[in-house]
Amino acid sequence: MLQHPTYTCHGAAQRVTGSKHLITTSLGTQVLLDCGLVQGEGAEGDLLNRHWGFDPRNIDCVILSHAHIDHTGLLPRLVRDGFSGPIYCNGATMDLCNMMLLDSAHIQESDLNRVNKRRIARGESAIEPLYTEKDVVQTLGQMKSVEDEAWFQIDESCKFQLIPNAHILGSGCIHLSLQSIENKTVALTFTGDIGRPNDQILEGPFPFPQSDYIICESTYGNREHLPSADAKDPLLALIRHICVEKQGKIIIPAFSIDRTQEIIYLLDQLEHEKKLPSIKVYVDSPLSVKATQVMSIHRESFNPQILDYISRDGDPFAFQNLHYVSKLEESKAINEEKQPSIIISASGMADAGRIKHHIANNIEDPNCAILLVGYASPRSLAGQLIEGREEVRIFGDIHKVKAEIHRMDNFSAHADWREMCDYLSCQDPSKVKKVFLVHGEPSGMASFETKLNNIGFADVEPAKMGVSHTLI
């Protein structure tokens, strides 16, 4: 018996990470949009990552908006807990997930080893990882590639298409056509994370078809960014200030996909223009190294400007004094070097990976700088530095913040409120029945809600965890 389709939010409700959006079709098919890890929220986040709010065994398929871990990082847990259906995404997202999910499993194991040593010493029980590399391998085997913008039929009650939106390589909004009762169809779009227009590398974001319902991100619902093209001069000024005048190091926590490559591309341009000082630049992250390789083979997503640059200059991710570091002993050796350098390393929120070691080794040096270039949750290490903390805890030790802390929003992969409104201008607001706001802090959502009301979207509300909405 046919029923109205429904939408239930199971993640990223009034928080930025942990994307999970459940669509139940008129035939009862359960389609999960994204399956992301809650990041940067300590014990509370770990609790959320271990409880679903639904039965994974009842999910029929998953559709991914993009490869970031806060949108894909719980897939192996979903599989471990009984999900056996297909995971749909485009080829670039599949290639990125291949490395990112294995990296996520490795980071969990590594971080839990340290945590469990302290727990056992206190007489507490060890914490089990969310999943293992074995779960990741099974997950990757369930992934199915679909072409961007082509319709894919899930069953008689649901079909979808992915439309590129320039957030990261392979990212897109998910547009669904849902069969309802009385032979009606309902159009629903999940924007995923919305990229910025005029991205330095990627083409897009592209418009999506008229929708009845929109699940919309709101990360920077109360913020405006500087144009990304304006990043070159302030970055060069910081390099001259820290690396030339003060003979110090610049530490850059950067997400492995797109943000790292965008910084490299900017440095490549400065080198090409003979403006970059003769200092070593390290990309110290096995994941970032692999991501750069994946970027290089998916040039179909590149915009005309970088393709023209490649035709004239060659590889945009390679220049003199640029060093890609994968081996652990090479990473440790960087901290022994005294000469000025730039170190780009993951993770972007500085909550895991080698970047924590680099920050710990340089944060008390007033000649050094930490440059923050992307979103960071308030509880993360990067978030604490943005907040202006005078002390931070890293690997259990307290460190005085004596290094210079700089922030550049030019590199943000998320659209600001004006750019999100521009992205939604492809819609006739009078035909949109409701906009659900997700992926944002409450203050940003409240501000963005007002801005959407002002441009004609009458019914806008923050999605609430576990609350179902009938789509009619």
N, C-alpha and C positions, 0 to 999 in steps of 0.2 A: 504494500500500500504506500503510495506516494505521500510525502510530508514536505513541509517547508524546510529548506536547508537551514543550518544554524552555524554560528561562529562562537567559539569559546576561547578566551585568552588563557594560556597556561604559562606565559613567561613574558618578560619585558613589560609588565604592567607597572607603570610609575617607577620604573628603573630602566637603565640603559641596556643591560646585557640579559642573556638568557632567552632569546627569541623562540617562542613556541606558540603556534596559532592553529587551533583545531577546527577544521571545517567538516561538518557532517552533512552529506548530500541528501537529496530527496529519497534515495534508495537506501540510505543508512551507511553508505561508504564513508569511512573516516580518513580524511586527508590532512596530514600534519604539514603545515608550512613552517619550515626550519625546525631545528632541534638543537638549540644553543646552550652553551655553558654559561652559568652565572659567574662573572669574574669580578675580582677585586672587592669581595664582600666578606671575606674571612669565614668564620664558623657559620654565619647565617646563610651565606652563599652555598657552602658545602651541604647544608641541610636541604636547601631548595634543589640542589642538583641531585639529591638522592630520593626525591619524592615527586611523582609525576602529576597526580591529579586526574589521571586516566590510566587505563590498562594498555600497556604497550602491545599486548597480544592482539588487541582489537583494531590497531591502526592498520589500514590497508596499504597506504603508500605515504611517502614523504616527498615534498618538493622543496628544493633549496634555492634561496635567493642569492646566496654567495657563500664563499668558503671561510669567512672569518669564524674563529672558534666560538664566539658568542652567538653564532647562528648554526653551527654544525657540531660543536664540541661534545654534545651528549648523544650523538648518533650511536657510537659504540655501546653506550650504556643502554640505549633503547633496544639495540639488537641483543645485548646480553640479557635483558629482561623479557625477551620473547618476541620482539618485532621481526617478522620474516619477509616483509614485502619489499617492493622496489623503492629505490631512492632516486628521484629524477633531478637532473641538473645538466648544465651544458658542459662541453668538453673541458673548458678552462677551469671551471669549478671542480670537476672531477680530478684533473691533474693536481690542482692545489690541495684538495682534500687528501689525496694520496700521501702527501708528505706532512701536511699539517696535523692530521689525526694521529699519525705515528709519533710525531713530535710531542703532541699533547699527552699521549700515553707515557712517553719517556719522561716528560717533565713531572707528571704526577708521581711516577715511581721514584724519581730522584728527590723531589720535595718531600714526599711522605717518608722516605728513608730517614731524613733529618728530623722530621717531626716525631716519628715513631721512636727514634732513639731517646728523645727527651721524654716522651710519654712513658716508655718502658722504665726509664730511670726513676720516674715518679710513681711507679707501680700501677700505671694506667694501661689499658688494653691498646693494642696497635689499631690504627685505622686502615681499613681495606681501601684500595684504589677504586675509583669509579669504574674503571675498566682497564684491560691490559692490551698489549699489542695483538694478542690472539683475537680479541674482540674487534679490533680495528681491521684486521685482515678479513674477517667475516663481513664486516660492514662494507668495505670497499668492493667486495664481491657482489653486493646487492645494488650497487650504483648503476644507473642506466643513463646514457647520454641522450639529450634531446637538443635540437637545433634552436637557436634564438629566433623568436618571432613566429616560428611554425607552431600551429595548433597541435596539441597532443591529447588524444582521447583516453581518459582513464576508464570510464564506463559510460553507459547511456545517460547517466545523470551529471557528468562532469567532464569538462575539457579545460585545458589551460595553455598559456603561452608565456614565455619569458621574454621580457623586453629590456635591453641593456640600459643601465642607468648610471654608469661611470663612477660608481663608488670604489670598486677595486676591479681588477681583471676578472671577467666572468660574471660580474654582479648584474642583477636585473630585478625589476619588479615582477611579481607573479600575478597575471591576470587570469581569472577563472570565469568560465561561463557555466552556471549551475542551473540544471533543470529543476523547476518547481512544480507545484500542482497547477492544474488547469492549463497545461501546456505553456506556461510562462517560463521565461528564463531570467535569472538574476545574475548580474555582472558584479564581481567583487575583485578588487585589486589590493594586494599587499605590496606596498611600495618597497619593502626591504629598506636598506640604508640608502638614502638618496645621495648620489654624487654631485659634484659641483660642475657647473658649466665651465667650459674652457679649461678642463683638466689638462695638465701638462703632458699627459701620455695618452689617456683614453678618449675615445669618441663618445659623445652623448652628454647628458642623459636624453633619451628619446621619449616622446609622448606615448601615453597608453590610451586604449579605447575608453569611451564613456562608461562610467561605472555607477552602479546603484549604491554600492558600499565601498569605502576605502579604509583600509587599515594602514595608518600613516605613521612613519617614524617622526620623532620630534626632538632629537638629541640636542640640537642647537635652536630650539624654538624661541629663545630670548637673546640670541647672539647674532652679531654680524661679523663676517671675516674680512680681512684684507684680501684683495685680489691675489691669486696664487702667483701671477706674473710679477708681483712686486716683491717676491721673496729674495731675489738674487742680490740686490744691493744690501739689505740688512744682514743677510747671511755672510756676505763678503766682509762687511764692516765688523761683524763679530769675530770672524776668523782672524782678521788683522789685529783686532784688539787683544784677543786671548792668545793666539798662536804666535803672532809676530811680536807684539809689544810686551806681553807678559810671559811669553815662552811657556804657555800652559797647554792643557788638553781640553778639547771640547767633547763632551760625552752626549750622545744623542740616542735616547730610547726611541725606537721607531718600529712600528708594525712591519712585519717582514714582507708583506705584500703591498705594493704600490707606493707606500710612504717612503720606504727605504729606497726604492728605485727612483722615485721622484727627486729625492735629495741627491742621489748619485748623478742623475741626469743634469741637475742644476750645477753640481760641481764640475761635471764634464763640460758644460757650456762655459763656465768660468775658466777652466783649463784651456779650452779651445780659443777663448778670447785673450789668453795669456795674462789673466788677472789673478789666478789662484796661486798663492804662495807655495813655495816648494816644501811641502810638508806631507807626511804620510797620512793616508786616509784608509782606515780599516773598516771593513764590513765583517764584524765578528759575530756570526750567527750561522750555523749550518743551514737553518731554515731559510734565512735571507738569501744565502748563496743559491740554494735550490730554487727559491721563488724567482730570483733574477733569471735563472735558466729557463724556467717556465714562461716568464714574461717574454723572453726573447723568441720563443717558438709560437707565440700567440699574437703575432703582429696584426692579425685581422681585426683586433680590437683597438689598434692604435689610431690616433687622430692624424689628419693630413700634415700637421706641422711637424710632429716628431718623425713621420715617415720621410718628409723632405729633409730634415736634419740628418737622418740616417743615410740618405742618398748622397749627402755631401760630406759627412764626417765619419760615417761608419758606425760602429757599435756605440750607442749612447750610454752604456753601462760599463765602460772601460776607458781608463786614462792613466797617464803616467802617475806613479805613486799611489794608485788605488790597489789595495790588497784585500782579497777575499780570504777569510780565515774560517776553516772548518774544524781543524784538529784542536783538541783541548790544550795540549802543551803549547801550541802557538798562541792560543788565547791568553794563557797565563803569562807568556813571555812579553805580551804587550804591556802588562802592568809593571814590568821591570824596566821598561824603556823610560828615559828621562826627557827625551826631546819632545817638542810640541807635536801634536797629532790630533786628528779627528777620529773618534771611535763611534761607529753606528752599530747598534746592537739591539736585539729583541729581548724582552717584549716591550711594546709601546707604552704600557702602563707601569713598566719597571717592576713588575710583581713576580717575574720568573725569568729564568735563563741567565745568560752571561752578563747582561746589562747590570744586574744587581752587584756583581763583583766589581765591575768597572766603576760604578757609582761609589761603592764602599771604599775603593782605593783612591778616589779623587775628591770626594765630597768635602773633605776637611782642608783642601788646598785652595787658598784664595786666588791663586793664579789660574785656576781651572774654571770651567763653566759647564753647566748641565743645560742643554737646550731641549725643551719640551715642545713637540711638534704635532701632537694629536690629542684626542679625547682621553681623559683619565678619570676614572671614578674617584670620588672624594676620599675613599678609604685606601686606595692604592698608594704605593710609594710615590709615583709621579703626581698623584692628586695631592698628597701631603706637601710636596715641594711647590706645587702651584699655589697652594694655600698660604705658603710662606712660613712653614714650620722652622723653628730654629734648631730642632733636633729631630732625627728620625731613627727608627730601629731597622737595621738590616741584618739578617741572619742572627737575630737575637741580641745584637750589640747596638748600643746607642752611639750615634755619630752626630757631631756638631755640623751644621750646615754653614760652611765657610766659603764654598765655591759660589760663583755667581750663578743665579738661576734665571734663565731667559725662556721666554715663550714666544712662539711664532705660529699664529693661527693660519698663516698662508698655506701651510701644508695639510690642513684638515681635509680628510676624505669625506666629511659630512657637509652637506649643504647647510647654510645658515637659514634664518627664517625667511629672508627675502627670496633666496634661491629655492627654498621649498615651495613658497607661494608661486614662484614662476613655474616650477615643475608642475604644479597642480593647475596651471592656467590652461592646460589642454582639456579641462573638464568644464562642462556647464554646471555651475554649482546648484542651480535650481533642480537639476535632475539627480543629484546625489542625496540619497535619503539619510545617510549618516556617515560621519567620519570618526573612526576610533583612533585615538592617539596612543601610541606605544613607543617604547625605546626612548624614554626621556625622564628627567627628574621632574617632580611635581611642579616646581616653579617654572621650568621651561615649558611644560605642557600648558599651564594656565595662561602664560603669555601667548603661546602659539594658538591656543583656542580662540582667544580674542582676535588675533590677526586673521584667522580663517573666517570668523564671523564677519569681519569687516569687508572681506572680499566675496561674501555671498554664500558661504557654507553655513546654513542655518543650524544644523544639528551636529554638534561636535562634542565629544566627551572622551575622557581618558578611559581606556579599557581597564576592567577590573578582573583580577585573578579569579578564574573559575566561574565567572558569570557568563551564561549563554544568552545569545541574541538570535531571535528568529529573523531570517532574511526573506522578506516578502516583496 
